[in-house]
Amino acid sequence: MSKRTVIAGAVWVVLSVLAFLLDPVLGACVLIFGGIGVVVVQLASNWDSHPDFEARELDRARRRKVKWEQSAGAREKDAARYAAHQARQAAKAQKTRRSAADEHTS
């Protein structure tokens, strides 16, 4: 937790207690909105430490490349199966055309 978050939390607690002493409704508002403010300060404290868009995309591209290389064998197998299927379909169509032509000429 950053120093800024600790200070914001301490200020929030002090202000919440003082507001509750003045008015419970005002204290509840300070408690709720101050808590939200402390959370925002915590989330903003490490905002710049995250990688930028280009770094994330480069990392994703590397992971996709590794995954693509790992599945190369399966893709080749699928391509071979598809080519065999297309050859069977072409042979079947040619056989159907021949039988239809033979019936037509008879």
N, C-alpha and C positions, 0 to 999 in steps of 0.2 A: 504494500500500500504506500502511496506516495505521501510526502510531507504535506502537499496541498490538500489531499483528501483528509488527512488527520486534522488539519486546521479547520477545514470546512465542517467536518463532523463535530468538532468541539464548539465551534461558533453556533452550529445548528442546535446542539443540546442546550447551550446557555440561552439562546434566544427562545427556544421552546419552553424552557422552565419559566423565564421571565414573562412570556406571553400567557402561559397558563395561570400565573399569579395575577395578571391583570384581568383576563377574561378567558374562560374555558373554550369558547368558540374561536376566538382569536388564536389561542394556543393550539387548537386542533388544526387550524389553517397553517400556522407556522410549522407545526410538526409534519404535516403531509407535504406541503410544498418544499419545506427545507429538506426533507428526506429525498424528495425527487431531485433537488439541487445537488445534494451530496452524491447521489448515484450518477448524475450527469458529470460531476467533477471527476469521479473515479473512472468513468468510461472515457472521458476526454484526456485523462492523464497519460494514457499509453496509445493515443491515437496515431502518433507519428511512428511508432515502433513497428507497425504492420508493414508488410511489403506492398509496393505499389502494384498497379494493375499489370504492368508489363512483366514484373517478376512472377506474379501469380500465373499469368498466362504461359510464361516460359516453363514454369514448373509443371503445369497441366500438360503442355505439349510433350515434355519429356516422359511423363507418365503414360500418355497416349501412345507414344512411340514404342515404349517398352511393351505395353499391352498388345500393340499391333504386331510386333515382332514375335511375341509369344504365341499368338494365334495364327501365325503364317501357315503352319502345317494344316490346321483345320480349314483354312480358306482354300488351300490347294486341293485338299480332299473334296471339299464342297464343289469347287470348280470342275474337278474331274467327274464327280457324280453328275453334275449338271450337263457337262458335255456328253456323257454317256446317255443321259436321258434325252437330250436333243437328238442324238444319233438314232436312238430307238424310235423317237417320234417321227423323224424324217423317213426312216425305213418303213414304218407303219403307214405313213401318208403315201409313200411311193407304191407300196403294195396295194393300197386301196385304189390308187389311181390306175394301176395296171389292171386290177380285176374289173374295175368299172369300164376301162377301155376295152377289155376282152369281151365283156358282156354286151357292150354297145356295138362291137363289130360283128358279133355272132348273129 
